[in-house]
Amino acid sequence: MDTTTNTRRGRLLTWLENGTAREIREKAGLSPAKLAERVGGISRVTLYRCEKERHLPRDRDAAVRYYEALAQLRDEQEGAGRGSAI
């Protein structure tokens, strides 16, 4: 497993443990089912359990995709929060 995969999985675990993953999802207005659809290869039940029990999906690739989906949502939220200064 490469360093990038480990880093992304580590960040996802941190986000799950401190509630950031759920917060990002909820701010985006997504249900666990909708985010699971967006991630692909992960069920809504798995995503819900990951948030509730604060653990990574067993599938390493799914964990990386889950992290990347959350990171994209977070970036979109931060960009929208800045607004324009016109």
N, C-alpha and C positions, 0 to 999 in steps of 0.2 A: 504494500500500500504506500502511495506517495505522501509526501509531507503536506501537500495542498489538501488532500482528502482528510488526513488526520486533523489539520487545522480547522477545516470546515465542520467536521463532526464535533470537534471540541467546542467550537463557538455555538453550534446548535445545542449541545448539552448544557452549556452555560445559560443560553436563552431559555431552555426548558426549565432549568432549575430555578431561575429567578423570575419566571413568569413573563419574560419579554416575548417569547414566541406567541403566547396567547394574546398578549396585548397588541402585538403587530397585526395578528390576524383579525382581531376584533376592530381595531382602528380602520382596517381596510374594508370592514363590513362583510367579511367572509365567514361562512359557517365552516365547521371542520370538514363537511362534505365538499364544499366548493374549493377549499384549499387543497384537499386531497386530490380532487380532479385536476387542479392546476399543477400539482407536483407530479402526478402520474405514478403508477406502480405502488401506491400506498392507499389503504382504505381509510374511510372516515373514522372507523372504529380505532384503527391503529393510531391515526393522528390524534384523536381524542385521548386515547390512553397515554400517548407520549406526553401530551400536555398535562394530564391529570397526575400521572405517576412519575413524571419527570425523568423519562429515559429515552434513549435513541431507538429508532426503528432497527430491527435486526438486520435488514438489508442495508449494507453500507452505501450502495448507490442511491437508494431511496433516501437515506439520511442526508446525503450531499444535495440531492435535488430539493429536499424539504428546506435545508438551510438556504440554498440559492433562491428559492421562491420567497422565503421570508426576507432575505437580504434585499431582493428587488422591491418587495412591498415597502420595506423600511426606507429605502432610498427614495421611492416615489412619495412617501409620506413626508420625508424631510424636505424634498424639493417643493412640495405643495405648501409646506409650512413657511418657507422663505418668502413666497409671493414675489411680486415684482415691485420695484421702487419707482415706477413711472408716475 
